[in-house]
């Protein structure tokens, strides 16, 4: 589904719903549609959308997952760690 279709469907669903859960890729057009719908809470699943007015996000926090992976790797590596660009 295109970003235009997602944004259009979102604007239609908020007129008929008390809340909306959305699973889609992060696209500026979708974020703009979310920001236009301030009367209905919108929750993003899987991909965290940067829209300021979304009600929440359910999924993996990639920053925390990366820090956890780094900590586990550090515990498994013996000796001095070094950065290799």
C-alpha positions in Angstrom: 0.0 0.0 0.0 1.4 3.4 -0.9 1.9 6.2 1.6 -0.9 8.2 -0.1 -3.3 5.3 0.4 -2.3 4.9 4.1 -2.8 8.6 4.8 -6.1 8.7 3.0 -7.4 5.6 4.8 -6.2 6.9 8.1 -8.1 10.2 7.6 -11.2 8.1 6.8 -10.9 5.7 9.7 -10.5 8.5 12.4 -13.9 9.8 11.5 -15.5 6.4 12.5 -13.2 5.3 15.3 -12.4 6.0 19.0 -8.8 5.0 18.4 -6.6 3.7 15.6 -3.6 1.3 15.5 -1.4 1.6 12.4 1.3 -0.6 10.9 3.2 1.1 8.1 6.6 2.4 7.1 7.8 5.8 8.3 6.7 8.2 5.6 6.3 12.0 5.9 2.8 11.9 4.3 1.7 9.4 7.0 3.1 11.5 9.8 1.3 14.6 8.5 -2.0 12.7 8.4 -1.4 11.5 12.0 -0.7 15.1 13.0 -3.9 16.3 11.4 -6.0 13.8 13.5 -5.6 15.2 17.0 -9.1 14.1 18.2 -8.4 10.3 18.0 -5.4 8.5 19.7 -3.2 6.7 17.1 -0.8 4.0 18.2 2.0 2.8 15.9 3.0 -0.8 15.7 6.3 -2.3 14.5 7.7 1.0 13.0 7.9 4.0 15.4 6.5 6.9 13.5 7.9 10.3 14.3 4.6 12.1 14.3 4.4 14.3 17.4 0.7 13.7 18.0 0.7 9.9 18.0 -0.5 8.3 21.2 2.2 5.6 21.5 4.3 2.9 20.0 4.3 -0.8 20.4 7.4 -2.6 19.2 11.2 -2.8 19.6 13.2 0.2 20.7 16.1 -0.1 18.4 18.3 2.1 20.6 17.9 -0.1 23.6 18.3 -3.3 21.5 21.6 -1.9 20.1 22.9 -1.0 23.6 22.0 -4.5 24.9 23.7 -6.1 21.9 26.8 -4.0 22.5 26.9 -4.9 26.2 26.5 -8.7 25.4 29.3 -8.5 22.8 31.6 -6.6 25.3 31.0 -9.3 27.9 31.9 -12.1 25.4 35.1 -10.4 24.1 38.2 -10.8 26.1 40.9 -8.2 26.2 40.8 -4.6 25.2 38.1 -3.5 22.9 39.0 -1.0 20.1 37.0 0.9 17.5 37.8 0.0 13.9 36.2 2.4 11.3 
